[in-house]
Structure formats: C-alpha cells, structure tokens
Amino acid sequence: MKTFNSLLLAVIAGLFVTACGSDDKGPDKTESTKTFNNVYRIPIQGIAGSVISTPDTLYLSAIMGADNAPNFISSEFQNSKSYLKVEGLDKAPADTKIQNLQIKIGNNSYNPIGTFAVNPQGSEKASEIELTSDAEVNIIKAVLKELGDKEKVAINITFTPTQTITLATTPVYLDLSINASFRYWVYDKN
C-alpha cells in the first residue's frame, strides 16, 4: 500500500507540474491568403549586333512584401494578369529588333522566347503586347516555383539588338508580370 500511495502521489505531482507549466507553444498565428501582382522589369540594352547577357535576381519579398515573405507557406499561379512583354521598343530607332531573346530561370536551361519587333514579320513577336501563350506562362510558373523553393531566383536573359539601345535614351524592358495567390502566416503582435 505504501508503494501504491507513493506512486499515486508521484502521478498527482507530475500532473500538477504539467498543468501549471508554462505555455511554450509560441506566438499565436493565423494563415492568410492574398493575391499579389508584380511586374518585374529586366532592362534590355546593348550595342547593335552584340550578344548581350543580363543577369538579375528576383526576391520573394519584392512580390509579397518584406513582412510576409519570411512567413511564406505556398503559392498558386493565377493566369489573369500574368504575362511576358517587351516594353519600350516602339520608342527605339525605326526597325530596331531584339533578336533571339532567351531567358534562364535558376539553374534551368535557357528558354527561347523569340525575336521582337514593333512591326513583326513572319515568326517575329510584337513588342508592347502581353504574351500569354503556354510557353510564356510556363516561364512565369518556373519563376514562381523557384521563388517558393528558395525565396529568390536568378534570372538571366540573352539577346542581340539590331540597333544600339541604352536606358538613358530608349528605355526597353522585358516585363514579367507575376500574379499569384500566396498563403503565409500572420503572427499576433501581442
């Protein structure tokens, strides 16, 4: 009986300590979902006839904000407002083209996008137009996937301008419009 009482007292003491222990579950958090749209601009500039390479890095915080990015859970691509576009070529010297535009996302191989012109001929693509075909959408999806995996993505474009283009005189860009629904944690500030 003495063993039973000692055991019972130990169990009750253990329950008391557990019940009165500190609440160490951490700060209260709730899951939030919000759609963010961001147009990421990569400058297109270079000397006529030269193959140009333009590396850059896009950060998740540039799309969903510095406060939300560290609490990222997942994202879901949204077709509306997602596109690629060569912007500003209409202000370049007449007949300027961006030839053999390609984009590399992270460590993946280059994706050919095409040759762009204000007045396209044959297989050329029109500048100043939002491109939303499967090929362009897949590039944006690849960017979004890399951002979700690593919170940043290395992007490199290569191209050959037929005329010299400088941002000071003719601002030309490759626009990547990324529209996605993001899930992330919001922590109480109590």
Secondary structure, DSSP 8 states (H G I E B T S, - for coil): -HHHHHHHHHHHHHHHHHHHS---S-S-EEEEEEEEEEEEEEE--B-TT--EEEEEEEEHHHHH-TTTGGGEEEEEE-STT-EEEEESGGGSSTT-EEEEEEEEETTS--EEEEEEESS--TT-EETTS-B-SHHHHHHHHHHHHHHHHHSEEEEEEEEEESS-B-TTTS--EEEEEEEEEEEEEEE---
